[in-house]
Amino acid sequence: MLFIVAGVVLMAIGLIASAMGWGAGHHEVAGAAHGAAAEHGAGASAHGGEHAPIWLRRLFASLWQSNVFFLGISAVGTVFVAIHTVAYAGWSIMVRRIAEAFSAWILPGGVIMLIVFFASGHNLFHWRTEGIMDPASPNYDAIIAGKAGFLNLGFYVARMVIFIAIWWFFSKRLRDLSLQEDQIGGTGFWDKSINVSAMFLVLYAVSSSMSAWDWVMSIDTHWFSTMFGWYVFASWWVSGIAGILLTAIYLKQAGYLRFLNANHLHDLGKLMFGFSIFWTYVWFSQFMLIWYANLPEEAVYFNQRLGGFDGKYTWLFFFNLIINFAFPFLVLMTRDAKRQMIMLKIVATAVLIGHWLDFYMMIMPGTLQGDSGFIIEIGTGLVFLGGFLLLMTKRLSQASLVPVNHPFVEESVHHTT
């Protein structure tokens, strides 16, 4: 509740400041941004349609950014359960209920996403500008029109609904099987969970990549990257691991999860450490290939973030690498660091903040150009964090924190590394 109250206050301050025009020069920066877009082939379409006021555009963009971030983390909870189920992993049973609880945000997040998408019009997605795919319109853009088979309203919304429905259905199914196992026991529910998990992972592999194209990459409509689905998934996944780890530590310190030991924390720390490196690998591979090819239609994405809009995002571009790679890599390099709660709490918190900023970098330059800020955006992020924690902790309270009849529960209790 404190997160939500603080977030609402920050949002109100930011919205009032933006509406009053405090913080000089945003109109001039926006004009420069549109000029830059024209130079990179957007042409007249950069001016197509009337934009909402700056304060409203910032609200739409910040709602979209934080919701995509938390919706992805929510689904990762189910991915974590599914992967460890099909791998017959025993050590993770101690934190399984935490991962199950993360999926509580999927349905509310999906509803919010649909509302923001329809309410924002073309303020978030340039391809929704009226007449942009009509050759007779002054807003016509040949490149975007060439993507009409994929980027059209009906197909886009259908994909959004299908992806969220898949994630929600399989999350609920795995949760129900887990709770039934608690009540009845036996190995039958575990056997069913394996089949459900395997099916979910196949569908998630496709839907997570396509959702990254739809919800994030299509903001920069002219630009594309064949690695982008993996990039967004890596950001979601390492954030989800950090969230599970942080929740486990706080529960342990509050007197719960008494069988959670340093070995469980060590394994979660290794996952966070390893996938921070994986995220960096995907980041560098995407950046290096585009930089080396030096094709304008690809390089424009990084030009905007490295010196574009009067250098507004340049510092954040490099800070993104420091907080999401250098910091967790250096701090968690030793075995002892991955077994100390204080070190893990610091790194997990930094990872969550860093990847929220990663989504900020993905979304804001394409939606707001040089008009973005931080007060509204941080306030929105705090509201979403508070809402996510309310739903997640409520679900945690509805069942035993340890799956008491799980076939591998004894293995997890006595886990050593």
Secondary structure, 3 states (H helix, E strand, C coil): CHHHHHHHHHHHHHHHHHHCCCCCCHHHHHHHHHHHHHHHHHHHHHHCCCCCCHHHHHHHHHHHHHHHHHHHHHHHHHHHHHHHHHCCCCHHHHHHHHHHHHHHHHHHHHHHHHHHHHHHHHHCCHHHCCCCCCCCCCCCCHHHHCCCCCCCHHHHHHHHHHHHHHHHHHHHHHHHHHHHHHHHCCCHHHHHHHHHHHHHHHHHHHHHHHHHHHHCHHHCCCCCCCCHHHHHHHHHHHHHHHHHHHHHHHHHHCCCCCCCCHHHHHHHHHHHHHHHHHHHHHHHHHHHHHHHHCCHHHHHHHHHHCCHHHHCCHHHHHHHHHHHHHHHHHHCCCCHHHHCHHHHHHHHHHHHHHHHHHHHHHHHHHHHCCCCCCHHHHHHHHHHHHHHHHHHHHHHCCCCCCCCCCCCHHHHHCCCC
